[in-house]
Amino acid sequence: MRYAAFLFGVFLLAALPAAAQLVDPTVTINDKFSERIDIGISTNEIAITSDFSGADITVFGAIDGADELLLATFAYDVVVALEGPRKPTTVRRKERVAGIWINRHSIQFGPIPASYSMSSTRPLADIANLMELASRDIGINNIRLVPTGSIGDGSRLTEFRDALRRIKQVGGLYQRDPTGVQFISKALFRATVRLPANIPVGQHTVRAVLYKNSQFVMEKEIPLRVVKTGLEQFIYNFAHVYSLAYGIVAVLLATLTGWLGSVIFRKD
């Protein structure tokens, strides 16, 4: 009976269209192609300490079922990206009013990656067309920035989008390396993605996307956790879980430090 039930389940699974088979919620497959991509990293957790100044993460991967002739002619392309936790972001524009700089305009965007580091075999423009890349949020300029709330007449929307991308890149949170993915032997590849010194803590995602002759083949994701350790972790948890107590302690410490300074450097 169990064997018959197993065969019946296999039959139902095989009868489904390949695109509808939920093999893995972190995998997206184009059933037109037989090639498959797999990736791995040396650790699933990054510990942030007081002397953390950034780091490079190496992602290893392989293309299963790759055609050797197509490999030799560089028909396969891989894009690897490390995406930070998605959070709503507000962009504000200051203007001078009566000699004082104040926030006059602001636009809030829906959840976007707090950090984004991307590497690829070639520049994105040589891998696929803009519509394809934008549909999968591949590339800094293709990350969807959807405004929420009131945006007025919308005439400033492009300006605020450009400003958000510029702020992220200047702060080192958005980075790209158009030649950071390299094939090391036939179907094996290696990619390096950068973790900035100010990388946010939380659940990050490593994405690898495979293209064949500019056509999407497969995408796979694996999680990467970034956490604070030691004293930094204690202060971070204290500030976020007990924010009122943290504020009171910070004021008391500032007051005590100021008083001690006045006593030590007081002139008789």
Order of alpha helices (4+ residues) and beta strands (2+ residues): alpha-beta-beta-beta-beta-alpha-beta-beta-beta-beta-alpha-beta-alpha-beta-beta-beta-beta-beta-alpha-alpha
